């Protein structure tokens, strides 16, 4: 991960893929018996963090979508509203 972090935003896709693979890991048979619980805990911690960050991202996206919808609705109402014409009185 440290190596991928050096790429900054360019490595974002690769970092997400690594985190996805780690958080989905469920076969601990290759771990020593006395390390399995520690490995399960580490994977669970990563999965929880990923889920928390994803939840925050989903909330942000929902908020942005709602804001855009409101803005579109306002623009649409302005276009449909009758325009008042000023008449010069002589």
Beta strands, then each sheet from edge to edge (+ up, - down):
end
